[in-house]
């Protein structure tokens, strides 16, 4: 479930360990979605954490030995940052990193759909799961002309296009529904039927929704909490997601299934081929 806002909230919560050094790493579960590289646990003591960044939904811990640890939270994964001398491991804690300041970075994932990877920075950033990512949803490379060029011949519904990480990095199922409602665009609209102006509006809505979600600490649905255990609040600002049967501006919100994923939208507001630029 964690999407760009939740991942961004997570890395902001981890900034206090930047410039700390690694004291030890313990792997309790060898295989999550994939096997965790054994060499992670052999990282030398006192290697410094130089920076923590995000690429799409991936968390990148860049180290002073010119290696990088990459973490993907999957569907239910989360990172906890604990500062205590009496840390105790909990159920589904698969990976624990301790710093010289007795901070514990704990990866917990009940469904085990997340993964960790480790390698030389210049090599691991060329792996397909990173290299194939499109422009960041909040980055300057995402422009109306870029998006229009990518979808102008596509027969795929725009909702599914927004979820395609090769086109835009970071948007997931929850925020796609909210973005489309904000843009007043039907999730059923095919890519080829969107105008350049509609692409511009989509980008405006994308930035608005994602920034608001980050400011609210993300959305807490099912498993997600921030690194310090607090809940996100953006779910209270949802306009359509998980609100099927309710009305907005007198129009009913419905739920449909697209490509096996739930989509929430308001047909009375998000009309196909009825986009009006405000």
Beta strands, then each sheet from edge to edge (+ up, - down):
strand 1: 22-27
strand 2: 49-55
strand 3: 58-63
strand 4: 67-72
strand 5: 78-83
strand 6: 93-99
strand 7: 103-108
strand 8: 115-120
strand 9: 135-136
strand 10: 168-169
strand 11: 247-248
strand 12: 251-252
strand 13: 254-258
strand 14: 261-265
sheet 1: 1+ 6- 7+ 5-
sheet 2: 2+ 3- 4+ 8-
sheet 3: 9+ 10+
sheet 4: 11+ 12-
sheet 5: 13+ 14-
end
